[in-house]
């Protein structure tokens, strides 16, 4: 699967919009992720409105790319359907990675914009979306057509691979 090896963070996007099919494909890929005891605590908010994306860009000093993005996906955990807080992080991380890799396979650019564990960012998202108490926002993924094609970094380091013992 070349998309895994080709994926890199993209923070600058063209003006080209994403199709409804592309958006659905990205989000559906997320729902294919593994989940601890199959609890599937995940919910998402799909943001495509340019005004909302611009306002959402203020949730973090590193989220300004949302101003140019054509899609933002906010990852949420529903506490009524969870196995435990630590597992929410794992489940939502798996879901996020699936969406990022799927976007790359579609020729799109993306970046993971951290929220959790920075409480001011989490609180911004809770307030911005008027979330009920049982719904916890974790982070935002940004998507669009890349303005520039970026080469992924080669992060392979065989010295960090240990077989059967450290």
N, C-alpha and C positions, 0 to 999 in steps of 0.2 A: 504494500500500500504506500505509494509514493507521497501521498498527501501528508503523512506523518513526518517524513523526512524533508519535505518542502515547506512546511508551515513555519511562519515567523510572524512576529508582531508587526502589525501595520497600523499606523496612526494618521495617515494622510489618505484621503479618498477623493475620487472624482465626483462629479455631479450626477453621474448615472445612477438611477434608482434601481432597487432590487425588485424582482418580480414577486408576486404573491407565492408562486411555486418555489422560488429560491428560499424565501422566508420560511415557508412551511417545511421544506426539506431540512433546513438547518435546525429548526425547533424539534422536528420529529426525530432527528438523529440524537438529540439530547435525551429524549425519552427512551432511547434504546440502551442507556447506560445501566451498569449493574447497580444494585441498591442493597444495603445491609438488610438482611432478612426480608428482602423485597418490600420494605416499608414504603418506598417511593414517596418521600416527604416533599418532593419538589413541586413547585408551581413556578410559572414565569410570567412576567409582564413584558409584552412585545411592544416596543416603542418605535413608531415610524414617523410621527408628526415632527417636522423640523423644529417647531417652537418648543415642543416638549424635550426634544433631544438637546437643544441649546440650554434650556433650564437645567436639565439633568447633568449637563457637563460640569456643573458647579458642585457636585457631590464630592469631588476629590480634585486636588490640584493637578492630578495626572490624567484627568478625564476630559480635557479640552477637545480631544479628537471627536467627541460625540457631536460637536457643532457641525462637523463635516460628514459624519456617519449617516447612513441611510437606514440603519437598524441598530437599536439597542435592545438587549435582552437582559432583564433584571432577574437574577436567580433568587428564589425564595424557598424557605423551608416552612412547611405547615406543621407546627408543633403537635397538632392533633393526630398526625400520621407519621410519627417518627420513632426510630429505635433508640435514639439518644443524640444529644448535641454534637458529640464528636463524630458520630456517624453522618450527621447532616453535612458536615464539611467534606467528608469523603464522597458521599453520594452526589452532592452538588459539584464537586470537582470533576468527578467522572462525567457527569452530564455536560459540564462546561467544555471539557476536552473533546467530547464527541462533537459538539457544535462547532468548535474551532477547526477541527480536522475536516468536518463536512464542508464548512465554508471554503477551506483551501481546495478541496476536491472540486468545488464549483467555480474555482478561479477567483474567489473573493479574498479580501483582506480582512483581518480581524485583530483585536487585542483584548486581553483580559484585564479589566480595570478593578483593582482590589478595593474592597469595602471592608468586610470583616477581616481582622478583628478590631479595626479602627472604629471605636464606638461613635465618634462624631459623624463618620460616613454612614454607618448603619442608621443612626438617628435621622440623618438627612433623608435617606431613602424611606424610612418609616413615615416621616412627616410628609414628604413630597407626594407619596402615593396613598396617604391616609390609610395605612395598613391596620387591620385589626390586630389585637394583642397576640393572637396565636400564629400570626404570619411574620416571619423574620427574614429581612433582606440580607443577602450576603455580599453580592458584588454585581457588576454589570459587564456584559460583553458588548463590544462595539464592532459593527460590520459595515463593509462597503466595498466598492470596486477600488483596488489600490491605485493611488496616483502614480506611484513608482513601483517597479518590481524590485523587491528586496531579496537578497540572497540569505537563506537561513544560515545561522552560525553552526559550525560543526562542533557539537558538544560531546562527541564520542571520546571517552577516555578509558582505555582498557585497564589502566592502573587502578581504576575505581571498581573494577569487577572482581569479585572474590568467589571462588568455587569451593563449596563445602566447608570452608573455614575462613576466618579473617586472615 
